[in-house]
């Protein structure tokens, strides 16, 4: 079992001297589990009456990505998949609420602006276990199951987890289970900067360093990574 992750700042953000908004992480959880997650911060500006605030939602992507990684490392992943996903969802919302509670905002508008410019991000992840695997996600991106690539569409309206801090109507993670673990050769999750054919070409195991080098080389070609790209992958 080999797990790897890579990210790349898209051409549009590089030209504007902006930060990359994607986060990716993958890991092996002893004795026989693995995980991968990618998060993509919202790039839209926040408009409030006559005021426009640039977004920095890569902050939320990195914070939430590190939280989810730590949560998976600390959790019992031999339980039912739906139970794990439900508890992870609740834990992420609690984490986000604690972040906003700890900051002494001047008013509700300041709190809303912080959430809209710092915490809005998609989440797409997988967990592989000895007998099965499952995906969970909120927002858009890609799932990879062997050679199959599933595009997660959102009509440009991703159901960001942090929206629950604004309307108090949390949407649960979407999920997909893969029952027959013995049929799997690789699992992957990627942000929407990746193209399906790029994911299908990742047949041979690569270390994170080799995967990052391949991503960097592809990004030099026109048509690849106009947007940021994050990927986490496990070869089984």
C-alpha positions as CSV (number, residue, x, y, z in Angstrom):
1,X,0.0,0.0,0.0
2,X,1.4,3.4,-1.1
3,X,-0.3,6.7,-0.3
4,X,0.7,10.1,-1.9
5,X,-0.5,13.6,-2.2
6,X,0.3,16.6,-4.3
7,X,-0.9,20.2,-4.9
8,X,-0.3,22.8,-7.5
9,X,-1.1,26.5,-7.7
10,X,-3.2,27.1,-10.9
11,X,-2.0,29.4,-13.6
12,X,-4.7,32.0,-13.0
13,X,-3.6,32.4,-9.3
14,X,0.1,32.5,-10.2
15,X,-0.5,35.3,-12.7
16,X,-2.4,37.2,-10.0
17,X,0.3,36.4,-7.4
18,X,-2.4,34.8,-5.2
19,X,-2.1,31.9,-2.9
20,X,-3.1,28.4,-3.9
21,X,-6.4,27.5,-2.3
22,X,-6.1,23.7,-2.3
23,X,-5.0,21.4,0.5
24,X,-4.2,17.6,0.2
25,X,-3.1,15.0,2.7
26,X,-2.9,11.2,2.6
27,X,-1.7,8.7,5.2
28,X,-1.6,5.1,6.4
29,X,-3.4,4.4,9.6
30,X,-2.0,1.3,11.3
31,X,-2.5,-1.5,11.0
32,X,-4.3,-1.8,7.7
33,X,-6.2,1.5,7.0
34,X,-5.4,4.4,4.8
35,X,-7.1,7.8,4.0
36,X,-6.9,10.7,1.6
37,X,-8.5,14.1,1.7
38,X,-8.5,17.2,-0.5
39,X,-10.0,20.6,0.3
40,X,-10.5,23.6,-2.0
41,X,-11.1,27.1,-0.7
42,X,-13.8,29.3,-2.2
43,X,-12.2,32.0,-4.4
44,X,-15.2,34.3,-4.6
45,X,-15.0,37.8,-3.2
46,X,-17.4,38.7,-0.4
47,X,-19.7,41.6,-1.2
48,X,-21.7,43.5,1.5
49,X,-23.5,46.6,0.4
50,X,-20.7,48.8,-1.0
51,X,-17.8,46.8,0.5
52,X,-15.9,44.1,-1.3
53,X,-13.6,41.8,0.7
54,X,-11.1,39.4,-1.1
55,X,-11.3,35.8,0.0
56,X,-8.6,33.9,1.8
57,X,-10.5,30.6,2.2
58,X,-7.3,28.6,1.8
59,X,-7.0,29.3,5.5
60,X,-10.1,27.3,6.2
61,X,-9.0,24.5,3.8
62,X,-5.7,24.1,5.6
63,X,-7.1,24.3,9.1
64,X,-10.0,21.9,8.4
65,X,-7.8,19.6,6.4
66,X,-5.4,19.2,9.3
67,X,-8.3,18.8,11.7
68,X,-9.8,16.0,9.6
69,X,-6.5,14.2,9.3
70,X,-5.9,14.3,13.0
71,X,-9.5,13.1,13.7
72,X,-9.0,10.1,11.4
73,X,-5.7,9.2,13.0
74,X,-7.3,9.3,16.5
75,X,-10.6,7.5,15.6
76,X,-11.7,3.9,15.6
77,X,-12.1,3.2,11.9
78,X,-13.4,-0.4,12.3
79,X,-16.9,0.8,13.0
80,X,-19.7,1.1,10.5
81,X,-18.9,3.6,7.8
82,X,-22.1,5.6,8.2
83,X,-21.3,6.0,11.9
84,X,-17.8,7.2,11.2
85,X,-18.9,9.7,8.6
86,X,-21.7,11.1,10.8
87,X,-19.3,11.6,13.7
88,X,-16.7,13.2,11.5
89,X,-19.3,15.6,10.1
90,X,-20.4,16.6,13.6
91,X,-16.7,17.0,14.7
92,X,-15.9,19.3,11.8
93,X,-18.9,21.5,12.6
94,X,-17.9,21.7,16.2
95,X,-14.4,22.6,15.2
96,X,-15.6,25.4,13.0
97,X,-18.0,26.7,15.6
98,X,-15.2,26.8,18.2
99,X,-13.0,28.8,15.8
100,X,-15.6,31.5,15.4
101,X,-16.5,31.4,19.1
102,X,-12.9,32.1,20.1
103,X,-12.7,35.3,18.1
104,X,-14.3,38.4,19.7
105,X,-16.0,39.8,16.6
106,X,-17.3,43.4,16.8
107,X,-20.7,42.4,15.5
108,X,-22.6,39.8,13.5
109,X,-21.5,41.3,10.2
110,X,-17.8,40.9,11.1
111,X,-18.4,37.2,12.0
112,X,-20.3,36.6,8.7
113,X,-17.5,38.3,6.7
114,X,-14.9,36.1,8.5
115,X,-16.7,32.9,7.7
116,X,-17.3,33.9,4.1
117,X,-13.7,34.9,3.4
118,X,-11.8,32.4,5.6
119,X,-13.7,29.2,6.2
120,X,-15.6,28.3,3.0
121,X,-14.0,25.2,1.4
122,X,-15.0,21.9,-0.2
123,X,-14.0,18.5,1.4
124,X,-13.6,15.3,-0.5
125,X,-12.1,12.2,1.2
126,X,-11.8,8.5,1.3
127,X,-11.0,5.8,3.9
128,X,-9.7,2.3,2.8
129,X,-10.1,-0.6,5.2
130,X,-9.2,-4.3,4.9
131,X,-12.7,-5.3,3.7
132,X,-14.2,-2.2,2.1
133,X,-13.7,1.5,1.4
134,X,-15.8,4.6,1.5
135,X,-15.8,8.2,0.2
136,X,-17.3,11.3,1.9
137,X,-17.6,14.8,0.5
138,X,-19.2,18.3,0.7
139,X,-18.9,20.3,-2.5
140,X,-17.3,19.5,-5.9
141,X,-14.2,17.6,-7.0
142,X,-13.4,14.1,-8.3
143,X,-13.5,10.5,-7.0
144,X,-11.2,7.9,-8.5
145,X,-12.0,4.1,-8.2
146,X,-9.5,2.1,-10.2
147,X,-9.8,3.5,-13.7
148,X,-13.3,5.0,-13.1
149,X,-13.5,8.8,-12.4
150,X,-16.6,10.3,-10.9
151,X,-17.1,14.1,-11.3
152,X,-18.9,15.7,-8.3
153,X,-21.0,18.5,-9.7
154,X,-22.3,21.5,-7.7
155,X,-23.6,23.9,-10.3
156,X,-21.0,26.4,-8.9
157,X,-22.9,26.3,-5.6
158,X,-20.9,23.9,-3.4
159,X,-22.5,23.0,-0.1
160,X,-19.6,24.2,2.0
161,X,-19.6,22.9,5.6
162,X,-19.1,26.4,7.0
163,X,-22.5,27.5,5.6
164,X,-24.0,25.8,8.6
165,X,-22.4,28.5,10.7
166,X,-24.5,31.1,8.8
167,X,-27.9,29.4,8.5
168,X,-27.7,26.7,11.2
169,X,-29.0,24.1,8.6
170,X,-26.1,21.7,8.2
171,X,-26.1,19.3,5.3
172,X,-24.6,15.9,6.0
173,X,-21.6,14.5,4.0
174,X,-22.5,12.8,0.8
175,X,-21.1,9.2,0.8
176,X,-20.3,6.4,-1.5
177,X,-19.3,2.9,-0.3
178,X,-17.2,0.3,-2.1
179,X,-18.0,-3.1,-0.7
180,X,-15.6,-5.4,-2.4
181,X,-12.1,-4.3,-1.3
182,X,-10.4,-7.1,-3.2
183,X,-11.5,-5.5,-6.5
184,X,-9.7,-2.2,-5.8
185,X,-6.3,-1.3,-7.1
186,X,-6.4,2.4,-6.3
187,X,-8.5,5.1,-4.7
188,X,-8.1,8.8,-5.3
189,X,-9.8,12.1,-4.5
190,X,-9.0,15.4,-6.3
191,X,-10.1,19.0,-6.5
192,X,-11.9,20.3,-9.6
193,X,-8.6,21.6,-11.1
194,X,-7.9,18.0,-12.1
195,X,-9.1,16.5,-15.4
196,X,-10.4,12.9,-15.6
197,X,-7.8,11.7,-18.0
198,X,-5.0,12.9,-15.7
199,X,-6.4,10.8,-12.9
200,X,-6.8,7.7,-15.1
201,X,-3.1,7.9,-16.1
202,X,-2.0,7.4,-12.5
203,X,-1.7,3.6,-12.8
204,X,1.7,3.1,-11.3
205,X,2.5,3.8,-7.6
206,X,4.4,7.0,-7.0
207,X,5.8,8.6,-3.9
208,X,4.6,12.0,-2.9
209,X,7.8,13.5,-4.3
210,X,7.5,11.7,-7.6
211,X,3.8,12.6,-7.9
212,X,4.5,16.2,-7.1
213,X,7.2,16.3,-9.8
214,X,4.8,14.8,-12.4
215,X,2.2,17.4,-11.4
216,X,4.7,20.2,-11.8
217,X,5.7,18.9,-15.3
218,X,2.1,18.7,-16.4
219,X,1.4,22.2,-15.2
220,X,4.0,23.5,-17.7
221,X,1.7,22.4,-20.6
222,X,-1.2,24.4,-21.8
223,X,-4.6,23.1,-20.8
224,X,-3.5,21.7,-17.5
225,X,-4.1,23.2,-14.1
226,X,-5.6,26.5,-15.0
227,X,-7.2,26.2,-11.6
228,X,-5.4,24.9,-8.5
229,X,-5.1,21.2,-8.2
230,X,-5.0,18.9,-5.2
231,X,-4.9,15.1,-5.1
232,X,-4.6,12.4,-2.5
233,X,-4.3,8.8,-3.8
234,X,-3.7,5.3,-2.5
235,X,-2.5,2.4,-4.5
236,X,-3.7,-0.8,-2.9
